[in-house]
Amino acid sequence: MALIHSFIVALIALAFEVAVGYPAALFRLIGHPVTWMGRLIASLDRRLNSETANFAARRSAGVMALIILLAITVAVASIIEGAAAIVGGLPAIVALAVIGSSLLAARSLDSHVAAVARALRSGGLEAGRQAVSAIVGRNPAYLDEPGVARAAIESLAESFSDGVTAPLLWFAVLGLPGAAAYKAINTADSMIGHKSERHHAFGWAAARLDDLVNLPASRLTAWAIVLAALSDERTSAAGALRAIKRDAGKHKSPNAGWPEAAMAGALGLRLNGPKMYGEERIDDAWMGDGRPLAHAGDIERALKLYRNAVLLIWLVLSVLALALFIVIY
């Protein structure tokens, strides 16, 4: 797909996803691309990840699993894109955009995080814990109300990068196969890319590749948050910049620290820090030097900042698409 064409399709896809999202009825009927990828990853895990093999063999099996996953994913996306190219014209662009929108999560992320703020306001701590458990992997039983609010904001910042910016960026640069490949890598990382006994070796390739493909988007997301903070007197662009410079590199993740630090600094909060996953305590650095006592109002401020930053990224890509059009034509 020509670069200008993929930019246009990606921009339409994001606009469609923000406006419509992925219909719940369609999810109940056929599932979602991520669930299809998840079933394939689970099958590869069962078939290739032998518990009797040594570390090196299991790591090699994980590399093979990732290659199979990407080969199938890219092949399917390429067939869809090729069929659209045969049809051509506006119908093909719209069809590709609608299909590609399923690989973006701007609207669903917004709705899940907003649900945490509503739950805290209407139902208090227990309702907030239940709502936040849908978007974070940590044990909600250990979260007080500020902890619930911080968890929602942290998830918003990190998922902004890997659920919105990254697939949109790869979509714009490499078309539908690029966005689908990114989503497959990210899904594999979430399922097998952690350091459990079963997946420490087998998920090594997925975790390392996910770090690599998320690197540009995490930086772009952080800068979008900084610039979006200029649009609201209740947020600080300067604070976001200070937090990025001071804290982003301290995060356990080479990418998550960038949007989380930017969000923390812009809102005048402290995010990240120690967490409980099940019964295990994970110590991590704090992002930002503001107050740790977040509340539902801070989630709502974060959502406004997020929406402005998404719009900013869309506008920047639109300008780039227009510039490409002028240069090419």
Backbone torsions as a table, in degrees:
resi	resn	phi	psi	omega
1	MET	NA	131.7	177.3
2	ALA	-59.0	146.0	-175.3
3	LEU	-57.6	-44.5	-179.3
4	ILE	-62.4	-36.8	179.7
5	HIS	-66.9	-43.3	-179.6
6	SER	-67.3	-34.6	175.6
7	PHE	-61.0	-47.1	-177.8
8	ILE	-63.2	-45.5	-180.0
9	VAL	-62.4	-42.3	179.7
10	ALA	-62.3	-41.7	179.8
11	LEU	-64.8	-42.4	177.5
12	ILE	-65.5	-39.3	-180.0
13	ALA	-60.0	-45.0	179.3
14	LEU	-64.7	-43.2	179.1
15	ALA	-60.8	-41.7	179.5
16	PHE	-65.3	-44.1	-178.1
17	GLU	-65.0	-39.7	178.2
18	VAL	-64.5	-39.4	-176.4
19	ALA	-78.0	-38.4	-170.4
20	VAL	-116.2	-40.3	-175.1
21	GLY	75.7	-167.0	177.7
22	TYR	-101.2	114.0	-173.7
23	PRO	-58.7	134.3	-179.8
24	ALA	-61.1	-36.7	179.9
25	ALA	-63.3	-38.5	178.8
26	LEU	-68.2	-37.3	177.6
27	PHE	-62.6	-44.2	179.1
28	ARG	-64.5	-31.8	-176.0
29	LEU	-78.9	-48.3	-173.3
30	ILE	-127.4	-1.4	-175.9
31	GLY	83.5	-151.2	-174.1
32	HIS	-147.3	151.4	178.5
33	PRO	-50.5	-36.7	179.5
34	VAL	-67.3	-37.8	178.3
35	THR	-68.7	-34.3	176.6
36	TRP	-66.2	-43.7	176.9
37	MET	-62.3	-40.2	-179.8
38	GLY	-61.6	-39.8	178.2
39	ARG	-66.0	-39.0	178.1
40	LEU	-65.7	-43.1	179.0
41	ILE	-62.1	-43.8	179.4
42	ALA	-62.3	-39.1	178.7
43	SER	-65.7	-43.3	178.2
44	LEU	-64.4	-37.0	177.8
45	ASP	-62.0	-46.1	-179.6
46	ARG	-64.5	-40.7	-172.6
47	ARG	-82.4	-33.1	-171.3
48	LEU	-107.7	-20.6	-173.4
49	ASN	-93.8	80.4	-177.9
50	SER	-78.4	127.1	-179.2
51	GLU	-72.1	-14.1	179.9
52	THR	-91.4	-10.0	-179.6
53	ALA	-78.7	158.7	178.2
54	ASN	-80.2	175.5	-174.0
55	PHE	-59.2	-46.6	-176.6
56	ALA	-63.7	-40.7	-179.5
57	ALA	-67.3	-39.1	-180.0
58	ARG	-70.1	-34.4	176.9
59	ARG	-67.4	-41.0	176.5
60	SER	-63.2	-38.4	177.4
61	ALA	-64.4	-35.6	177.4
62	GLY	-66.9	-37.8	175.5
63	VAL	-62.5	-44.9	178.8
64	MET	-62.8	-41.2	178.7
65	ALA	-61.3	-41.3	-179.7
66	LEU	-66.7	-39.5	178.1
67	ILE	-62.9	-43.9	178.8
68	ILE	-62.9	-45.6	179.5
69	LEU	-57.9	-47.9	-177.6
70	LEU	-69.4	-38.0	179.7
71	ALA	-61.6	-45.6	-179.3
72	ILE	-67.8	-45.0	-178.3
73	THR	-61.6	-49.6	-178.7
74	VAL	-66.4	-37.1	179.5
75	ALA	-62.2	-47.3	-179.9
76	VAL	-62.8	-46.7	-179.7
77	ALA	-63.4	-36.9	179.6
78	SER	-68.4	-37.2	176.9
79	ILE	-63.2	-43.6	178.6
80	ILE	-62.7	-45.6	-179.9
81	GLU	-65.6	-38.6	177.8
82	GLY	-65.3	-40.1	177.9
83	ALA	-63.8	-39.5	178.1
84	ALA	-64.6	-37.8	179.5
85	ALA	-63.9	-35.0	178.2
86	ILE	-66.3	-42.5	178.1
87	VAL	-65.4	-49.4	176.5
88	GLY	71.0	171.7	175.0
89	GLY	73.5	-168.3	-177.3
90	LEU	-61.2	-40.8	178.8
91	PRO	-57.2	-38.4	179.7
92	ALA	-68.1	-41.3	179.1
93	ILE	-62.0	-46.1	-179.3
94	VAL	-64.8	-43.8	-179.8
95	ALA	-61.3	-45.6	178.5
96	LEU	-62.7	-39.8	179.9
97	ALA	-64.4	-43.1	-179.8
98	VAL	-64.8	-45.1	178.1
99	ILE	-63.8	-45.8	-179.1
100	GLY	-65.1	-26.4	-179.6
101	SER	-61.8	-24.6	179.3
102	SER	-67.9	-14.6	179.4
103	LEU	-92.2	-1.3	177.7
104	LEU	-108.5	157.6	-174.2
105	ALA	-138.9	31.2	-177.4
106	ALA	-64.0	-47.5	-177.0
107	ARG	-70.5	-45.2	-177.8
108	SER	-65.6	-38.1	176.7
109	LEU	-62.0	-45.8	178.3
110	ASP	-56.8	-47.7	-175.4
111	SER	-67.7	-38.3	-179.9
112	HIS	-68.1	-40.5	-179.8
113	VAL	-72.1	-40.0	177.0
114	ALA	-61.0	-33.3	179.3
115	ALA	-63.8	-31.2	177.8
116	VAL	-67.8	-43.8	178.4
117	ALA	-61.9	-44.5	179.2
118	ARG	-62.7	-41.2	-178.9
119	ALA	-63.9	-43.1	178.5
120	LEU	-62.4	-40.4	-178.2
121	ARG	-70.7	-39.3	-172.9
122	SER	-95.5	-30.6	-173.9
123	GLY	-121.9	-2.7	177.6
124	GLY	76.7	-157.6	-169.5
125	LEU	-61.5	-49.9	-175.6
126	GLU	-62.7	-40.5	177.4
127	ALA	-65.2	-39.9	178.1
128	GLY	-63.8	-42.2	178.0
129	ARG	-60.9	-42.5	179.6
130	GLN	-64.2	-42.1	-179.2
131	ALA	-67.5	-41.8	-176.2
132	VAL	-73.1	-23.4	179.8
133	SER	-64.4	-17.9	178.8
134	ALA	-76.4	-15.7	-174.3
135	ILE	-125.1	-5.7	178.3
136	VAL	-129.2	154.6	-178.9
137	GLY	-92.4	-8.8	-176.5
138	ARG	-75.0	164.9	-177.9
139	ASN	-77.3	111.3	-176.2
140	PRO	-69.9	-17.6	-179.4
141	ALA	-63.5	-22.5	-179.6
142	TYR	-92.1	1.5	-176.0
143	LEU	-96.4	129.4	168.1
144	ASP	-87.5	-176.6	-176.1
145	GLU	-60.9	-45.1	175.2
146	PRO	-60.8	-34.9	178.6
147	GLY	-66.2	-39.2	176.4
148	VAL	-62.6	-46.3	-178.9
149	ALA	-63.2	-44.0	179.0
150	ARG	-63.0	-42.3	-179.6
151	ALA	-60.2	-41.4	179.1
152	ALA	-64.5	-41.9	-178.9
153	ILE	-69.8	-40.8	177.0
154	GLU	-60.8	-44.3	178.9
155	SER	-63.5	-39.5	177.4
156	LEU	-60.0	-46.7	-177.8
157	ALA	-64.9	-48.8	-177.4
158	GLU	-68.0	-43.1	-178.1
159	SER	-72.5	-23.4	172.3
160	PHE	-57.1	-44.0	-178.8
161	SER	-70.7	-53.9	-172.5
162	ASP	-90.0	-9.2	178.0
163	GLY	-106.3	-15.4	-177.4
164	VAL	-126.6	-64.9	-173.4
165	THR	-62.7	-47.6	-175.4
166	ALA	-63.9	-52.6	179.0
167	PRO	-63.4	-34.1	177.4
168	LEU	-64.8	-42.7	-179.0
169	LEU	-63.9	-47.0	180.0
170	TRP	-68.7	-31.1	174.8
171	PHE	-63.0	-47.6	-177.7
172	ALA	-64.6	-34.7	-175.5
173	VAL	-87.6	-40.2	-172.6
174	LEU	-121.8	10.6	177.1
175	GLY	73.6	-166.8	-178.3
176	LEU	-58.1	-41.7	177.3
177	PRO	-59.7	-36.7	178.4
178	GLY	-65.2	-44.5	178.9
179	ALA	-65.3	-41.2	-179.3
180	ALA	-67.2	-41.1	178.0
181	ALA	-62.1	-43.7	177.9
182	TYR	-58.7	-46.6	-177.0
183	LYS	-63.5	-36.3	177.3
184	ALA	-64.6	-44.2	179.0
185	ILE	-62.8	-45.5	-178.3
186	ASN	-65.3	-38.3	177.9
187	THR	-67.7	-41.4	177.2
188	ALA	-61.5	-41.7	178.7
189	ASP	-61.2	-42.4	-178.4
190	SER	-68.3	-27.3	-177.5
191	MET	-92.1	-40.1	-173.6
192	ILE	-128.0	-0.6	-174.1
193	GLY	-88.4	30.1	-180.0
194	HIS	-116.8	169.0	-169.4
195	LYS	-95.9	40.7	172.9
196	SER	-74.0	167.2	-179.4
197	GLU	-59.3	-39.3	-177.3
198	ARG	-74.4	-33.4	-169.0
199	HIS	-113.6	1.0	-177.9
200	HIS	-57.6	-44.1	178.9
201	ALA	-86.0	-48.9	-174.1
202	PHE	-63.7	-33.9	-177.9
203	GLY	-92.6	4.5	-176.9
204	TRP	-57.3	-47.6	-176.8
205	ALA	-64.9	-41.9	179.8
206	ALA	-62.8	-42.3	-178.9
207	ALA	-66.6	-43.5	-178.3
208	ARG	-68.3	-41.6	-179.6
209	LEU	-68.9	-35.6	177.6
210	ASP	-63.3	-41.2	175.8
211	ASP	-57.5	-41.6	-176.3
212	LEU	-69.1	-48.8	-174.5
213	VAL	-73.5	-17.2	178.2
214	ASN	-91.1	-9.0	-174.8
215	LEU	-58.8	-51.6	-178.7
216	PRO	-65.0	-38.5	-177.2
217	ALA	-67.9	-36.4	-178.8
218	SER	-64.1	-38.9	178.4
219	ARG	-70.7	-43.1	178.7
220	LEU	-61.6	-41.5	178.9
221	THR	-62.3	-43.5	179.5
222	ALA	-60.3	-44.8	179.6
223	TRP	-67.3	-34.0	176.1
224	ALA	-63.8	-39.3	177.8
225	ILE	-65.0	-42.8	178.3
226	VAL	-57.8	-49.7	-177.4
227	LEU	-68.9	-37.8	178.4
228	ALA	-65.3	-29.1	179.5
229	ALA	-64.4	-20.4	177.8
230	LEU	-70.0	-17.4	-174.0
231	SER	-86.9	-4.1	-176.0
232	ASP	-137.4	127.6	-178.4
233	GLU	-68.4	-14.1	179.4
234	ARG	-88.2	0.2	177.6
235	THR	-124.8	156.3	-173.6
236	SER	-122.3	113.6	174.6
237	ALA	-66.9	-39.9	179.1
238	ALA	-62.9	-40.8	177.5
239	GLY	-63.8	-38.6	177.7
240	ALA	-63.5	-43.6	179.3
241	LEU	-62.5	-43.2	179.4
242	ARG	-62.1	-43.0	-177.9
243	ALA	-66.5	-40.0	177.5
244	ILE	-60.3	-49.3	-177.2
245	LYS	-62.4	-40.2	-174.3
246	ARG	-84.0	-38.3	-164.3
247	ASP	-115.7	-25.2	-171.3
248	ALA	-55.2	-40.5	-178.1
249	GLY	-74.4	-9.0	-179.1
250	LYS	-86.6	-15.2	-177.7
251	HIS	-65.8	148.0	178.0
252	LYS	-61.8	-32.5	177.0
253	SER	-87.9	137.6	178.1
254	PRO	-71.4	-9.2	-177.5
255	ASN	-119.3	-40.9	-173.6
256	ALA	-61.6	-29.0	-178.6
257	GLY	-62.6	-29.5	-177.8
258	TRP	-65.4	-58.8	178.6
259	PRO	-68.4	-32.5	179.6
260	GLU	-68.1	-43.0	178.1
261	ALA	-64.1	-42.4	179.3
262	ALA	-61.3	-44.5	-179.6
263	MET	-65.5	-43.1	179.3
264	ALA	-61.0	-48.6	-178.6
265	GLY	-65.4	-38.5	-179.7
266	ALA	-66.2	-34.8	-176.5
267	LEU	-93.4	-6.8	-176.9
268	GLY	70.5	37.3	-178.2
269	LEU	-119.3	170.7	165.6
270	ARG	-111.9	126.8	-179.3
271	LEU	-122.6	172.2	179.2
272	ASN	70.4	-125.1	-178.4
273	GLY	73.3	-166.3	-177.6
274	PRO	-64.5	145.1	-180.0
275	LYS	-141.8	159.6	175.2
276	MET	-112.2	122.0	172.6
277	TYR	-112.0	107.0	-170.2
278	GLY	66.4	-120.9	176.1
279	GLU	-105.5	7.3	-177.3
280	GLU	-98.8	130.3	177.4
281	ARG	-90.9	127.3	177.4
282	ILE	-111.3	118.1	178.9
283	ASP	-90.0	128.5	177.1
284	ASP	-141.1	163.9	-176.1
285	ALA	-74.3	151.0	173.6
286	TRP	-76.3	142.0	172.4
287	MET	-105.0	125.2	-177.5
288	GLY	86.1	160.7	-179.6
289	ASP	-124.6	23.3	-179.9
290	GLY	-85.9	-152.9	-177.3
291	ARG	-84.0	140.1	177.0
292	PRO	-84.1	-13.8	-175.3
293	LEU	-83.7	74.0	178.4
294	ALA	-77.6	161.9	-180.0
295	HIS	-147.1	-178.7	-175.8
296	ALA	-58.3	-35.8	178.8
297	GLY	-62.8	-32.7	177.3
298	ASP	-69.6	-35.8	175.4
299	ILE	-61.5	-42.2	-179.7
300	GLU	-66.9	-37.1	174.9
301	ARG	-64.9	-41.3	179.0
302	ALA	-62.5	-39.3	179.2
303	LEU	-65.1	-40.1	177.7
304	LYS	-64.1	-42.3	177.8
305	LEU	-62.2	-43.7	178.7
306	TYR	-60.3	-46.6	-179.3
307	ARG	-61.8	-41.6	178.3
308	ASN	-65.2	-37.3	-179.6
309	ALA	-70.2	-38.4	176.2
310	VAL	-62.0	-45.1	178.2
311	LEU	-60.9	-40.4	-179.9
312	LEU	-62.5	-45.3	178.6
313	ILE	-61.4	-42.3	179.0
314	TRP	-61.2	-42.4	180.0
315	LEU	-66.8	-40.4	179.2
316	VAL	-62.9	-44.6	178.1
317	LEU	-65.5	-33.1	177.0
318	SER	-64.7	-42.3	177.9
319	VAL	-63.8	-41.5	178.2
320	LEU	-63.6	-40.3	178.0
321	ALA	-62.8	-42.0	178.4
322	LEU	-64.1	-41.1	178.8
323	ALA	-63.7	-40.9	176.8
324	LEU	-62.4	-41.2	179.9
325	PHE	-61.3	-44.4	-178.9
326	ILE	-65.1	-42.5	-179.2
327	VAL	-65.8	-42.2	-174.8
328	ILE	-77.7	-39.7	-173.5
329	TYR	-108.0	NA	NA
